[in-house]
């Protein structure tokens, strides 16, 4: 089952929950990110 959850805060890519697993990351702030944008977001916040 594929269910639309939201969009990436950075690139606006659609994010889905597939068979109960979220296909992205949720930042501590509660914002949704795709995997690649989340990695970039973490790099920027650590600098």
BAZABA-643410 format. One record per residue (C-alpha): x negated, y negated, z negated. Coordinates in Angstrom, 1 decimal, m for minus. Example, Ala and Ser with C-alpha at 12.3 -4.5 7.8 and 13.67 -1.06 7.14 Angstrom:
BEGIN
+--------+--------+--------+
|     xx |     yy |     zz |
+--------+--------+--------+
|  m12.3 |    4.5 |   m7.8 |
|  m13.7 |    1.1 |   m7.1 |
+--------+--------+--------+
//
This chain:
BEGIN
+--------+--------+--------+
|     xx |     yy |     zz |
+--------+--------+--------+
|    0.0 |    0.0 |    0.0 |
|   m1.3 |   m3.4 |    1.0 |
|    0.0 |   m6.5 |   m0.9 |
|   m1.0 |  m10.1 |   m0.2 |
|   m2.3 |  m11.7 |   m3.4 |
|   m3.6 |  m15.1 |   m2.3 |
|   m6.3 |  m16.9 |   m0.4 |
|  m10.0 |  m17.5 |   m1.0 |
|  m10.6 |  m20.9 |   m2.6 |
|  m13.6 |  m21.5 |   m0.3 |
|  m13.0 |  m20.0 |    3.1 |
|   m9.2 |  m19.6 |    2.9 |
|   m9.4 |  m15.9 |    3.9 |
|   m6.3 |  m13.9 |    2.9 |
|   m6.9 |  m11.6 |   m0.1 |
|   m5.1 |   m8.4 |   m0.7 |
|   m4.5 |   m5.7 |   m3.3 |
|   m4.9 |   m2.3 |   m1.6 |
|   m3.7 |    0.7 |   m3.5 |
|   m4.0 |   m1.1 |   m6.8 |
|   m7.4 |   m2.5 |   m6.3 |
|   m8.0 |   m6.2 |   m5.7 |
|  m10.2 |   m6.8 |   m2.6 |
|  m11.9 |   m9.9 |   m4.0 |
|  m13.1 |  m11.6 |   m7.2 |
|  m11.4 |  m13.7 |   m9.8 |
|  m13.7 |  m16.5 |  m11.2 |
|  m13.6 |  m17.3 |  m15.0 |
|  m11.6 |  m20.4 |  m14.0 |
|   m8.9 |  m18.1 |  m12.5 |
|   m9.6 |  m19.0 |   m8.9 |
|   m9.6 |  m16.3 |   m6.3 |
|  m12.6 |  m15.7 |   m4.0 |
|  m13.6 |  m13.2 |   m1.3 |
|  m16.7 |  m11.2 |   m2.2 |
|  m19.2 |  m13.3 |   m0.1 |
|  m17.8 |  m16.7 |   m1.3 |
|  m17.9 |  m15.5 |   m4.9 |
|  m21.6 |  m14.6 |   m4.7 |
|  m22.3 |  m18.0 |   m3.3 |
|  m20.2 |  m19.7 |   m6.0 |
|  m22.2 |  m17.8 |   m8.7 |
|  m25.5 |  m18.8 |   m7.1 |
|  m24.5 |  m22.5 |   m7.1 |
|  m23.3 |  m22.4 |  m10.7 |
|  m26.6 |  m20.8 |  m11.9 |
|  m28.8 |  m23.5 |  m10.3 |
+--------+--------+--------+
//
